[in-house]
């Protein structure tokens, strides 16, 4: 497999998909990506109007971001049938937004189509919710369940969970649980699972049986009944795929 799984699209004060430009450029060049099918279904309210209006706005936003790399972006909501279009493009892109809504739409027969192509070697780039969907389930998303997706099962491209936008901070005066406590709740119920807390400005790149953390910050790794561990870019984290 060839995966690029980003924690987030935009750092505070930065432009859209600017922080990972060097990583995106390298990935696109490495696999000669000239076209991609983009799944916009996490973008629920990018503009006022219908969901289709929001998808259209998301499509344009992503097209503009990737034109600098010479990649033609085709939106899945305008592709009929998707199973034909996905075979014609070089890669699959899945954008961030609301993970529950993304899963709701993808479970309308799209999950297996995407999974089959990516397992066969088609490059995959996802950010935020688009990284969540590469996991076994959506259960480590940060999003509100605004709609019931029918199944929590993801593409299961990787054997561990990602918590994107992972935060260490507990704001002063905030009485709720920390992100770590929420992840520990998940692990109490799902004790055989592992979770990668992916801080903003970082990504995971998977190539076959190798995985690398890239970016400017470490990753926090959680297992049930174990102290969280920190892994830095350059550390060997291939065990995540075992």
Secondary structure as GFF3:
##gff-version 3
##sequence-region A 1 242
A	DSSP	beta_strand	2	6	.	.	.	ID=ss1
A	DSSP	alpha_helix	21	30	.	.	.	ID=ss2
A	DSSP	beta_strand	35	39	.	.	.	ID=ss3
A	DSSP	alpha_helix	51	66	.	.	.	ID=ss4
A	DSSP	three_ten_helix	67	69	.	.	.	ID=ss5
A	DSSP	beta_strand	72	75	.	.	.	ID=ss6
A	DSSP	three_ten_helix	76	78	.	.	.	ID=ss7
A	DSSP	alpha_helix	82	88	.	.	.	ID=ss8
A	DSSP	beta_strand	91	94	.	.	.	ID=ss9
A	DSSP	alpha_helix	99	106	.	.	.	ID=ss10
A	DSSP	alpha_helix	111	119	.	.	.	ID=ss11
A	DSSP	beta_strand	123	127	.	.	.	ID=ss12
A	DSSP	alpha_helix	129	132	.	.	.	ID=ss13
A	DSSP	beta_strand	161	166	.	.	.	ID=ss14
A	DSSP	alpha_helix	179	189	.	.	.	ID=ss15
A	DSSP	beta_strand	194	199	.	.	.	ID=ss16
A	DSSP	beta_strand	202	207	.	.	.	ID=ss17
A	DSSP	beta_strand	210	215	.	.	.	ID=ss18
A	DSSP	beta_strand	219	223	.	.	.	ID=ss19
A	DSSP	beta_strand	229	231	.	.	.	ID=ss20
A	DSSP	three_ten_helix	238	241	.	.	.	ID=ss21
###
